[in-house]
Amino acid sequence: DRLWNLAKDFIPSYADYERLAAGRTIPVLVFSECA
């Protein structure tokens, strides 16, 4: 939830996507370097 809210702060259209998802869980992936 924390990362999703952060994403919505940077990309406001994510709030529209959340509304259109109609209560479904939206996975958020975080990638980082391995080496």
C-alpha positions, 0 to 999 in steps of 0.5 A: 500500500505504501508503494502504491500510494507513492506511485500515485503521487508520481503518476496521477493517472494511477489513481484512475487505474485504481478506480477502474480496477474495481477493488482488485489487488494491483501488484507492485513490483520493485526491481533493484540491481543484483550486482 
